[in-house]
Amino acid sequence: MNILVPNLGSTSLKYQILSMPSEHPLAQGRFERVTNYRTAIGEIRAGDTVVDAVAFKAVHGGPHYRGTYVIDEGVEQAMVQFLLAAPVHNAIYLEAIHAFREAMPGVPLVAAFETEFHRTVPEYARWYGVPADWRTEHGVERYGFHGASHEFISGRVPEMLGCGREDLRLISCHLGGSSSICAIDRGFSVDTTMGFSAQSGLENATRHGDLDVFAVLYMMDRQGWTTEEVRRQLVRTGGLAGISGVAGGDVRDITEAARAGVREAAMALDVFTYQVRRTIGAYAAAMGGVDAIAFTGGIGENSPPLREACCRGLGHLGVELDVESNEEGTGDRILSTAGSRVRVLALATNEEVIVARRAWRVLSAA
């Protein structure tokens, strides 16, 4: 079975076609500055490969869709219902679903929701202190996202360390334009930084992280803003962009600004790395210790200074970063010293293969 997995961004589309269950890649590509998904889809090059299914890394389907499903009316309705909670992501995937349905009529479409990996988070780590009917009637609780990435890391790190998942208390740090951290206790997600929406947790490039909701209400009442205006600001101009003043919130640009002496840019990096360190400490407490810390994503893989800053002061947990290993090398590798009680790793994630695995299981069962 050949499964096409499109990984969609707000202005990008990258894809892989994987032969399942062997997971052999048959084709791949990437488009930047996408303004029309139908046009981009028409440019996907599959060669002579027949596409048997299309599987999406869907984001938010609420409490009833925290798994992988053949897309039907119920799946789409759930994505529409939670559009306000994931305005950028759900809108992109709904548009793509319709575009692929037109471009590839009759080909099964599958949604592998990002929330699936976090179904094992215990209720005491998921429930908010909100009125009960917010949770029971409207699905307001912590869901967690980046599930495909964290799931991949949960399998790849034990391979690199030569141990089983059942032997590992792992903290997975997916750091990039969109960032989250996950506590993975012996293969199972037990806590994660993103909550009801992908807005919460760590600061993202342009999306705010954890924020006192009364600050939002205060500004709405004071300025007379609508929910639409507040949502636009917090999605497009918050996060690291809001702290640093650097449009777009790209850490590479913020780092350059910090080196040039821009105080707010340096503060944005300090805020971000502090949040990572604080979360690592909290998740070590949640799991009764930590055996490994993994860094992935654009920042996690490619920024030695930020990795070092994220690990600074964690010696009490048993973290000893090898300076040379951290500064040099490419590919999946171990960054900690031989004597470090906690292994520190940098590695590439592969969300597409996780999505393809899930889709293959669902379609094979069907």
C-alpha positions as CSV (number, residue, x, y, z in Angstrom):
1,M,0.0,0.0,0.0
2,N,1.5,3.4,-1.1
3,I,0.5,6.2,1.3
4,L,1.0,9.9,0.5
5,V,1.6,11.9,3.6
6,P,1.3,15.7,3.1
7,N,2.8,17.7,5.9
8,L,1.2,21.2,5.7
9,G,2.3,24.5,7.0
10,S,0.7,27.9,6.7
11,T,2.7,28.6,3.5
12,S,4.5,25.3,2.8
13,L,3.7,21.7,1.8
14,K,6.2,18.9,2.1
15,Y,5.3,15.3,1.4
16,Q,6.5,11.7,1.3
17,I,5.0,8.7,-0.4
18,L,5.8,5.6,1.7
19,S,5.3,2.0,0.7
20,M,3.7,0.3,3.7
21,P,4.3,-1.7,5.8
22,S,8.0,-1.7,4.7
23,E,8.1,2.2,5.2
24,H,10.3,2.5,2.1
25,P,10.1,6.0,0.8
26,L,9.1,6.2,-2.9
27,A,9.0,9.9,-3.4
28,Q,9.3,13.1,-1.5
29,G,9.3,16.9,-2.1
30,R,8.7,20.3,-0.6
31,F,7.0,23.5,-1.8
32,E,7.5,26.9,-0.1
33,R,5.4,30.1,-0.3
34,V,2.3,28.1,-1.1
35,T,-0.7,30.4,-1.8
36,N,-3.0,27.8,-3.4
37,Y,-3.0,24.2,-2.2
38,R,-4.8,22.9,-5.2
39,T,-2.0,24.2,-7.4
40,A,0.7,22.7,-5.1
41,I,-1.1,19.3,-5.0
42,G,-1.1,19.3,-8.8
43,E,2.7,19.6,-8.8
44,I,3.3,16.6,-6.5
45,R,5.5,14.2,-8.4
46,A,4.7,10.6,-7.8
47,G,6.3,9.3,-11.0
48,D,4.8,5.9,-11.9
49,T,3.8,5.3,-8.2
50,V,0.1,4.7,-7.6
51,V,-1.2,6.5,-4.5
52,D,-3.5,4.1,-2.6
53,A,-4.3,6.5,0.2
54,V,-3.6,10.0,1.5
55,A,-3.0,10.4,5.3
56,F,-3.0,13.8,7.0
57,K,-1.2,14.8,10.3
58,A,-4.5,16.4,11.4
59,V,-4.4,18.6,14.5
60,H,-7.6,19.0,16.6
61,G,-10.7,16.8,16.5
62,G,-11.8,17.4,20.1
63,P,-12.6,14.7,22.7
64,H,-14.2,12.2,20.3
65,Y,-11.4,12.1,17.7
66,R,-8.1,11.4,19.4
67,G,-7.0,8.6,17.1
68,T,-6.7,7.8,13.4
69,Y,-9.8,7.6,11.2
70,V,-10.9,7.4,7.6
71,I,-12.2,10.9,6.9
72,D,-16.0,11.1,6.8
73,E,-18.5,13.7,7.6
74,G,-18.1,13.2,11.4
75,V,-14.3,13.8,11.2
76,E,-14.7,17.0,9.2
77,Q,-17.5,18.3,11.5
78,A,-15.2,17.8,14.5
79,M,-12.4,19.7,12.8
80,V,-14.9,22.5,12.0
81,Q,-16.2,22.5,15.6
82,F,-12.6,23.0,17.0
83,L,-11.6,25.5,14.3
84,L,-11.7,28.2,16.9
85,A,-9.2,26.3,19.1
86,A,-6.8,25.6,16.2
87,P,-7.6,28.4,13.7
88,V,-4.5,28.1,11.5
89,H,-3.9,24.3,11.6
90,N,-7.5,23.1,11.2
91,A,-8.2,25.6,8.4
92,I,-5.2,24.4,6.5
93,Y,-6.1,20.8,6.8
94,L,-9.8,21.2,6.0
95,E,-8.7,23.1,2.8
96,A,-6.3,20.3,1.9
97,I,-8.8,17.5,2.5
98,H,-11.2,19.1,0.0
99,A,-8.4,19.8,-2.4
100,F,-7.1,16.1,-2.4
101,R,-10.7,14.8,-2.6
102,E,-11.1,16.8,-5.9
103,A,-7.6,15.9,-7.2
104,M,-7.7,12.2,-6.3
105,P,-11.4,11.1,-6.4
106,G,-11.9,7.7,-4.9
107,V,-8.6,7.6,-3.0
108,P,-9.2,7.0,0.8
109,L,-8.3,10.0,3.0
110,V,-7.2,9.4,6.5
111,A,-6.8,11.8,9.5
112,A,-4.1,10.9,12.1
113,F,-4.8,13.3,14.9
114,E,-1.9,14.9,16.8
115,T,-3.7,14.2,20.0
116,E,-3.6,10.4,19.7
117,F,-0.2,9.9,21.4
118,H,-1.4,11.9,24.4
119,R,-4.4,9.7,25.1
120,T,-2.4,8.0,27.9
121,V,-1.9,11.3,29.9
122,P,-3.8,10.7,33.2
123,E,-6.9,12.7,33.9
124,Y,-5.3,14.6,36.8
125,A,-2.8,16.0,34.2
126,R,-5.6,16.8,31.7
127,W,-8.4,18.4,33.6
128,Y,-8.6,22.2,34.0
129,G,-10.2,23.9,37.0
130,V,-13.1,25.1,34.9
131,P,-16.9,24.7,35.4
132,A,-17.7,21.1,34.9
133,D,-19.9,21.6,31.9
134,W,-17.0,23.3,30.0
135,R,-15.3,19.9,30.1
136,T,-18.3,17.6,29.7
137,E,-20.3,19.5,27.2
138,H,-17.7,21.5,25.3
139,G,-14.5,19.4,25.5
140,V,-12.4,21.9,27.3
141,E,-9.4,20.0,28.7
142,R,-5.7,19.5,27.9
143,Y,-5.2,17.5,24.6
144,G,-1.5,18.0,23.7
145,F,-0.1,18.2,20.2
146,H,3.0,17.3,18.2
147,G,2.0,13.7,18.9
148,A,3.5,12.2,15.7
149,S,6.9,13.8,16.5
150,H,6.9,12.8,20.2
151,E,5.7,9.2,19.2
152,F,8.6,8.9,16.7
153,I,11.1,10.1,19.3
154,S,9.7,7.6,21.9
155,G,10.8,4.8,19.5
156,R,13.9,6.2,18.0
157,V,15.7,7.2,21.3
158,P,15.6,3.6,22.7
159,E,17.1,2.4,19.4
160,M,20.0,4.8,19.7
161,L,20.6,3.9,23.3
162,G,20.2,0.2,22.8
163,C,17.5,-0.3,25.4
164,G,13.7,-0.9,25.5
165,R,11.0,1.7,25.8
166,E,10.0,0.1,29.1
167,D,13.4,1.0,30.5
168,L,13.3,4.7,29.7
169,R,12.0,7.9,31.3
170,L,12.3,10.3,28.4
171,I,11.7,14.0,28.0
172,S,11.2,14.8,24.3
173,C,11.8,18.5,23.4
174,H,10.3,19.3,20.0
175,L,11.7,22.9,19.5
176,G,11.1,24.9,16.4
177,G,8.7,27.5,15.1
178,S,6.2,25.5,17.0
179,S,7.5,24.0,20.2
180,S,6.4,21.5,22.8
181,I,7.8,19.1,25.4
182,C,6.5,15.7,26.3
183,A,7.2,13.5,29.3
184,I,7.3,9.9,28.0
185,D,7.3,7.4,30.8
186,R,8.3,3.9,29.5
187,G,6.9,4.6,26.1
188,F,3.7,6.4,27.2
189,S,2.9,10.1,27.2
190,V,2.1,11.2,30.7
191,D,2.3,15.0,30.3
192,T,2.9,17.6,27.7
193,T,3.1,21.4,27.5
194,M,0.4,22.1,24.9
195,G,-3.1,22.0,26.3
196,F,-6.6,22.7,24.9
197,S,-4.9,24.4,21.9
198,A,-1.5,24.6,20.3
199,Q,-1.2,28.1,21.7
200,S,-0.3,27.1,25.2
201,G,2.9,25.8,26.8
202,L,6.2,27.1,25.5
203,E,6.5,30.4,23.6
204,N,6.2,29.6,19.9
205,A,7.5,31.8,17.0
206,T,4.4,34.0,16.8
207,R,2.0,32.2,19.2
208,H,1.9,33.0,22.9
209,G,2.6,30.3,25.4
210,D,1.1,30.0,28.8
211,L,-0.9,33.1,29.5
212,D,-3.3,34.2,32.3
213,V,-6.7,34.3,30.6
214,F,-7.6,37.4,32.7
215,A,-4.8,39.3,30.8
216,V,-6.8,38.6,27.6
217,L,-10.1,39.7,29.2
218,Y,-8.5,42.8,30.6
219,M,-7.2,43.9,27.2
220,M,-10.5,43.1,25.5
221,D,-12.5,45.2,27.9
222,R,-9.9,48.0,27.9
223,Q,-9.5,48.2,24.2
224,G,-12.9,47.0,23.0
225,W,-11.4,44.2,21.0
226,T,-13.4,41.4,19.5
227,T,-12.4,37.8,20.0
228,E,-11.4,37.7,16.3
229,E,-9.0,40.6,16.8
230,V,-7.4,39.1,20.0
231,R,-7.1,35.7,18.3
232,R,-5.3,37.3,15.3
233,Q,-2.8,39.1,17.6
234,L,-2.1,36.1,19.7
235,V,-1.6,33.8,16.7
236,R,0.3,36.1,14.4
237,T,2.3,38.6,16.6
238,G,2.7,37.0,20.0
239,G,5.2,34.5,21.3
240,L,8.9,35.1,20.6
241,A,8.0,37.7,18.0
242,G,6.1,39.6,20.6
243,I,8.9,39.5,23.1
244,S,11.8,40.2,20.7
245,G,10.1,42.6,18.3
246,V,11.5,40.5,15.5
247,A,8.8,39.9,12.9
248,G,8.1,36.2,12.3
249,G,9.8,35.1,15.5
250,D,12.4,33.0,13.7
251,V,15.0,32.1,16.3
252,R,17.8,32.6,13.8
253,D,16.8,36.2,13.2
254,I,16.3,36.7,17.0
255,T,19.8,35.3,17.6
256,E,21.3,37.8,15.1
257,A,19.4,40.6,16.7
258,A,20.5,39.6,20.2
259,R,24.2,39.5,19.0
260,A,23.6,43.0,17.7
261,G,22.7,44.1,21.1
262,V,18.9,44.2,21.0
263,R,17.9,43.6,24.6
264,E,14.4,42.4,23.8
265,A,15.8,39.7,21.4
266,A,18.2,38.5,24.1
267,M,15.3,38.4,26.5
268,A,13.2,36.3,24.1
269,L,16.0,33.6,24.0
270,D,16.3,33.7,27.8
271,V,12.5,33.3,28.3
272,F,12.4,30.4,25.9
273,T,15.4,28.5,27.3
274,Y,14.2,29.1,30.9
275,Q,10.8,27.6,30.0
276,V,12.5,24.5,28.6
277,R,14.7,24.1,31.7
278,R,11.8,24.6,34.0
279,T,9.7,22.0,32.2
280,I,12.5,19.5,32.1
281,G,12.7,19.8,35.9
282,A,8.9,19.5,36.3
283,Y,8.7,16.4,34.1
284,A,11.6,14.7,35.9
285,A,9.5,15.2,39.0
286,A,6.4,13.8,37.3
287,M,8.2,10.6,36.3
288,G,10.2,10.2,39.4
289,G,13.4,10.8,37.5
290,V,14.7,11.1,33.9
291,D,17.0,8.8,31.9
292,A,17.2,10.8,28.6
293,I,16.5,14.2,27.1
294,A,16.0,14.4,23.3
295,F,16.1,17.5,21.2
296,T,14.5,17.6,17.8
297,G,12.8,20.1,15.5
298,G,14.5,23.0,13.7
299,I,15.9,24.5,16.9
300,G,16.5,21.3,18.8
301,E,18.5,19.8,16.0
302,N,20.4,22.8,14.7
303,S,21.1,25.3,17.5
304,P,24.0,24.2,19.8
305,P,23.9,27.4,21.9
306,L,20.2,27.1,22.7
307,R,20.6,23.3,23.5
308,E,23.4,24.3,25.9
309,A,21.3,27.0,27.5
310,C,18.3,24.6,27.8
311,C,20.6,22.1,29.7
312,R,22.4,24.7,31.8
313,G,21.8,24.2,35.6
314,L,20.5,20.7,35.2
315,G,23.5,19.0,36.8
316,H,21.5,18.2,39.9
317,L,19.4,15.9,37.6
318,G,22.6,14.2,36.3
319,V,22.9,16.1,33.0
320,E,26.4,16.6,31.8
321,L,26.6,18.0,28.2
322,D,29.7,17.3,26.2
323,V,30.7,20.7,24.8
324,E,32.5,19.3,21.7
325,S,29.7,16.9,20.8
326,N,27.1,19.6,21.3
327,E,29.0,22.1,19.1
328,E,30.0,19.7,16.3
329,G,28.5,16.9,14.2
330,T,25.3,16.3,12.3
331,G,22.7,13.6,12.3
332,D,21.3,11.6,15.1
333,R,23.8,11.6,17.9
334,I,24.5,11.6,21.7
335,L,25.6,14.9,23.2
336,S,26.2,14.0,26.8
337,T,29.4,12.9,28.4
338,A,30.2,9.3,29.0
339,G,29.7,9.8,32.7
340,S,26.4,11.7,32.5
341,R,23.6,9.9,34.3
342,V,21.1,11.4,31.9
343,R,21.7,10.9,28.2
344,V,21.2,13.9,26.0
345,L,20.5,13.4,22.3
346,A,19.9,15.5,19.1
347,L,18.0,13.7,16.4
348,A,15.7,14.2,13.4
349,T,12.1,13.5,13.8
350,N,9.9,11.8,11.1
351,E,6.3,12.7,11.6
352,E,5.3,11.3,8.2
353,V,6.3,7.7,8.9
354,I,4.2,7.8,12.1
355,V,1.2,9.1,10.2
356,A,1.7,6.4,7.5
357,R,2.0,3.7,10.1
358,R,-1.3,4.7,11.8
359,A,-3.1,5.0,8.4
360,W,-1.9,1.6,7.3
361,R,-3.1,0.0,10.5
362,V,-6.6,1.6,10.1
363,L,-6.9,0.8,6.4
364,S,-5.7,-2.7,6.8
365,A,-8.2,-3.4,9.5
366,A,-11.0,-1.9,7.4
